C-alpha cells in the first residue's frame, strides 16, 4: 500500500463525499500523505459524482487519470461501468449492485444498460459485487450504503487496522449516528473478508 489510488463513484445523494472523507481520515491516521479531490456532478438531480482519493508516502497530484485507479468503489452498478476506463488493468472494482436510473433514462432519452456487471465479469475484470442497499437496510438505515462499501474495502486493505478505521469513522460521523454506521462498517468488513481477496 505504498501508493494507492481509489476512485469513489456514485449518484448524487449516496454519500460519496462522506466516504472520501472517511477514507482520507484513515490514511492520514496511518501517517500517509493524502490528496482528496471532489468532482461534483449534477448531484441535486441524481447525476454522476466522483471523488479521487490518493494516498502514499508522497502524493503530487490529487487527480486520478485514465488507467490510474487501483480500486473503483462504486455505489451504483452503471457508475462502475462508466468509470471503468480509469482503472488499472490490475485494478479491482467494489460495487453495489443497486441500479438507479440516471436522468437520461428517467426522461426517456436513454435506456439503462442490461446486465452491466455480468458483462464486466465476462471481460475478466476483478470485481466484488453485492447488494449493499440490503445490507444497509438490515443495519437500520439505507443511508449507510457508503459505509457498508467502505467496510468491504477495509477487508482488502489489511495494512489499515480496525482501530484506525474506528477513529476515522468517529472523526467524520456525528455521535448520534455513530452506532448504526459502526454496525454497517462491521457488516461490510465481514462480507469483504468472506471474499478472501487481498490487494
Secondary structure, 3 states (H helix, E strand, C coil): CCEEEEEEEEECCCCHHHHHHHHHHHHHHCCCEEEEEEECCCHHHCCEEEEEEEEECCCCCCCCCCCCEEEEEECCHHHHHHCHHHEEEEEEEEEECCCCCCHHHHCCCCCCCCCHHHHHHHCCCEEEEECHHHHHHHHCCHHHHHHHHHHHHHHCCCCCCHHHHHHHHHHHCCHHHHHHHHHHHHHHHHHHHHHCCCC
